[in-house]
């Protein structure tokens, strides 16, 4: 009779132990802390690559040449950045990192993207009808871009057994909208060695 009482208690404790072992544990970390889990492209790669490449872009002669010729800061817009890699890369976060680095530099003016401009133009149209005249923003006063930044991300994967080398190459090109001249070519390479107990594709 006593054993019949112990078995349900033991079973309940066993279930509780198993469930506690399967529970999710979350630890908060700093946004700039580096944590490479899978070896794939991550937020650290996006931030470091954008900051390094934009720092190089802003130190090149094209900035000074443009200011000497026109007397103003160059206006830049981001065009198409293509992900030609084997994996999913959130291009939007990479573009946001690039935009932040350029705007915060104070050396160039940054023009809103085509999607952003459409929303702003809709707001101006609404102001034409509904806003007071002294607060209304006129159409046709936009800042035209002088240069467009385009680029792509490529990867090469080399693997043998449980080991893998992941190679990333980011190429950016700055093009003059006035005459299609390429005024800056930037390239950043990242190489990661990944060793795991069970390789998945």
C-alpha positions in Angstrom: 0.0 0.0 0.0 2.8 2.3 0.9 4.6 1.5 -2.4 1.5 2.5 -4.3 1.8 6.0 -2.9 5.5 6.3 -3.6 5.2 5.5 -7.3 2.9 8.4 -8.2 5.1 10.8 -6.2 8.2 9.5 -7.9 6.5 9.9 -11.3 5.4 13.4 -10.6 9.0 14.3 -9.5 10.4 12.8 -12.6 8.0 14.7 -14.9 8.9 17.9 -13.0 12.6 17.3 -13.4 12.2 16.6 -17.2 10.2 19.8 -17.7 12.6 21.9 -15.8 15.4 20.6 -17.9 13.6 21.6 -21.1 12.8 25.1 -19.9 14.2 28.1 -21.9 16.8 30.3 -20.2 17.4 33.8 -21.3 20.3 36.1 -20.3 20.4 39.7 -21.4 23.6 40.9 -23.0 24.9 44.2 -24.3 24.0 45.0 -27.9 27.6 45.4 -28.9 28.8 42.2 -27.3 30.2 39.7 -29.8 28.5 36.3 -29.7 29.2 34.0 -32.7 26.9 31.0 -32.4 26.5 29.4 -35.8 29.3 31.1 -37.8 26.8 32.8 -40.1 26.7 36.5 -40.8 25.4 38.3 -37.7 24.8 41.8 -36.3 28.4 42.2 -35.3 29.6 41.6 -38.9 27.0 44.1 -40.2 28.1 46.8 -37.8 31.8 46.3 -38.1 31.8 46.0 -41.9 29.7 49.1 -42.4 31.7 51.3 -39.9 35.0 50.3 -41.4 34.0 50.7 -45.0 32.3 54.0 -44.5 35.3 55.3 -42.5 37.4 54.4 -45.6 34.9 56.0 -48.0 34.9 59.3 -46.1 38.7 59.6 -46.0 39.1 59.3 -49.8 39.8 62.2 -52.1 36.3 62.3 -53.7 34.9 64.2 -50.7 37.4 67.0 -50.8 37.3 67.2 -54.6 33.6 67.6 -54.6 33.6 70.3 -51.8 36.4 72.2 -53.6 34.5 72.1 -56.9 31.0 73.0 -55.5 31.5 74.5 -52.1 29.1 72.1 -50.5 28.9 68.7 -48.9 28.1 65.8 -51.2 24.6 64.3 -51.0 24.6 60.5 -51.0 21.8 58.0 -51.4 21.9 54.2 -50.9 20.9 52.3 -54.0 20.6 48.5 -54.3 22.6 46.3 -52.0 22.3 42.7 -53.2 22.7 39.6 -51.1 24.4 37.1 -53.4 25.5 34.8 -50.6 24.3 31.3 -49.9 22.5 32.4 -46.7 19.8 34.8 -45.6 21.2 38.2 -44.7 19.0 41.0 -43.6 20.1 43.7 -46.0 17.9 46.3 -44.2 20.0 46.2 -41.0 23.2 46.5 -43.0 21.8 49.5 -44.9 20.7 51.1 -41.6 24.3 50.6 -40.2 25.7 52.3 -43.3 23.3 55.2 -43.1 24.0 55.8 -39.4 27.8 55.8 -40.0 27.5 58.3 -42.9 25.0 60.6 -41.2 26.9 60.7 -37.9 30.2 61.5 -39.7 28.9 65.0 -40.6 30.9 65.0 -43.8 28.1 64.2 -46.2 24.4 64.9 -46.6 22.2 61.8 -46.8 19.2 61.6 -49.0 16.1 59.5 -48.1 15.5 56.3 -50.0 12.9 56.1 -52.8 10.4 54.4 -50.4 10.9 57.0 -47.7 10.5 59.8 -50.2 7.1 58.5 -51.4 5.8 58.7 -47.9 7.2 62.2 -47.4 5.7 63.4 -50.7 2.3 62.0 -49.6 2.6 64.1 -46.4 3.4 67.2 -48.4 0.4 66.7 -50.5 -1.7 66.3 -47.4 -0.2 69.6 -46.0 -1.2 71.4 -49.2 -4.8 70.7 -48.3 -4.8 70.7 -44.6 -1.9 72.5 -43.0 -1.7 76.2 -42.2 0.1 78.2 -44.8 3.0 79.3 -42.5 3.7 75.6 -41.6 3.1 74.1 -45.0 6.2 72.6 -46.8 6.3 73.3 -50.5 6.8 70.7 -53.2 9.8 70.7 -55.5 12.3 71.6 -52.7 14.0 68.2 -52.3 17.7 67.8 -52.1 19.0 65.8 -55.1 21.6 63.2 -54.5 25.1 63.7 -56.1 26.3 60.1 -55.5 24.7 56.7 -55.2 26.2 53.8 -53.1 25.6 50.3 -54.5 27.0 47.0 -53.5 26.7 43.3 -52.9 27.6 40.5 -50.4 29.1 37.2 -51.7 30.2 34.1 -49.8 32.4 31.1 -50.4 31.9 28.0 -48.2 34.6 25.4 -47.9 33.9 22.3 -45.7 35.4 19.0 -44.9 33.9 16.6 -42.3 32.9 18.7 -39.3 35.0 21.7 -40.1 33.9 24.7 -42.2 35.5 27.9 -43.5 33.0 30.6 -44.3 34.3 33.5 -46.4 32.4 36.7 -46.8 33.2 39.5 -49.3 31.4 42.8 -49.3 31.9 45.1 -52.2 30.6 48.7 -52.3 30.8 51.2 -55.1 30.1 55.0 -55.0 28.9 56.3 -58.3 28.5 59.9 -59.5 25.0 60.6 -60.7 26.2 63.4 -62.9 28.4 61.3 -65.1 28.4 57.7 -63.9 32.0 57.9 -62.6 32.9 55.4 -60.0 34.6 57.6 -57.4 35.2 55.0 -54.7 35.5 51.2 -54.6 35.4 49.5 -51.2 35.9 45.9 -50.2 35.8 44.1 -46.9 36.6 40.4 -46.4 35.6 38.2 -43.4 36.8 34.7 -42.8 35.4 32.4 -40.2 36.5 28.9 -39.1 33.6 26.9 -37.7 34.1 23.6 -36.0 31.0 21.7 -34.8 30.1 18.3 -33.6 27.4 17.9 -36.3 27.5 19.8 -39.5 24.2 20.9 -41.0 23.4 22.4 -44.4 
